[in-house]
Amino acid sequence: MRNPIFPMLAALCLTLTPAYAASQCGGNFSSFVANLKKEAISKGHDRATVDRFFASVRQDPKTLKADRSQGVFQKDFIAFSRALISKSRLNKGITNARKYDRVFDRIQQQYGINRGVLLAFWAFETDYGAVQGNFNTVNSLVTLAHDCRRPQLFRPQVFAALELYEQGDLSPTKTTGAWAGEIGMVQMLPADILENGVDGDGDGHVSLKTSPPDALMSGAKMLSGLGWRPNEPWLQEIVVPANLDWSKTGLNHQQTVKQWAQMGVKARAGSLASGKLPASVLLPMGRKGPAFLAYPNFSVYFEWNQSMVYVTTAAYFGTRIEGAKPYIAGKPDPALTGKQMKALQKKLAARGYDVGKIDGILGAKTRAAIQAEQIRLGLPADAWPTKALLNKL
């Protein structure tokens, strides 16, 4: 479920010019592959190895179809989280936590990342390795590199896959994964594997498809590289007072934990983290719904996936695996329909707000605009879109 257009690829995009994309994509597929082979040899790869690597490559129309039909997370947090977090999935997470206890202890010691965090990714990405995708990885990567939508994102991954082949960790004919080229139990692209792959089981290879220790250690290293702050929390359910200043809530506002506590914010269970830590009050469905304190590590989740509802669900599931209670759902105002959300976005855009694409999705820009209008109109500024706000606009 990971969004294939994540920051590592976005960074590559920034380093390559539009002329690059225009000159090195499209056209006859066989000619395109021949040019890839020439470039690989120019980079120092052995000619015979290059020939073997590209010998079976084929353009994959199913990959293009999957790319064109990417879904979006349109459900609200409560609906989405209830759909993804089943009793069975939770129990499997707890069982795997015990089964790979030594691996998680190593991860905690080396990277300072809690087991619940990685177990949640493992669960949501591939259902603990059961569903890893059946697209031929090399075919998908070369197809997407040939396609002129985002060649600058995928072309480097082809050469990264070639390096994995040279190391004996990828087969052009047998390695399969997601349609966008991600491989293994936690779904990593070839360049990510080269940079962050860890031989967790000590067999001399990084096997993310078949070795949970390799996959978990590699995922931990990647999260660490994305900025995970060791041995710090990421998300915690809280209880907020009815008179909280809602205009200070949202991921675009931060205060210290001590300041939130002084405003009446309390941990639902246990205690809040260190008073010096910065944190945001996250209300995924407004002031009447679930409430969380999002610590700095929560932002790292957005380096993995850009969807707010997915990120919040993954972070919350990590806390559940570690013993947190089911969240208090409350009685939030009904979510707007997709059509109503688009209407609201159009009204906000007409007032000068940058809400991004008019797509009916409650993204960060739309939330910020809603909160600003709620403040202007004297409504509780919790950034949750309601029919009352739509009618007032």
Buried (B, 14 or more C-beta within 10 A) or exposed (E): BBBBBBEBBEEBEEEBEEEEBEEBBEEEBEEBBEEBBEBBBEEEBEEEBBEEBBEEBEBBEBBBEBBEEEEEBBBBBBEBBEEBBEEEBBEBBBEBBEEBEEBBEBBBEBBBBBBBBBBBBBBBBBBBBEEBBEBBBBBBBBBBBBBEEBBBBBBBBBBBBBBBBBBEBBBBEEBBBBBBBBBBBBBBBBBBBBBBBBBBBEEEBBBBBEBBBBBBBBBBBBBBBBEBBEEBBBBBBBEBEEEBEBBBBBBEBBBBBBBBBEBEBBBBEEEBBEEEBEBBBBBBBBBBBBBBBBBBBBBBBBBBBBBBBBBBBBBBBBBBBBEBEEBEBBEBBEBBEEEBBBBBBEBBBEEEBEBBEBBBBBBBBBBBBBBBBBEEEEBBBBBBBBEEBBEBB
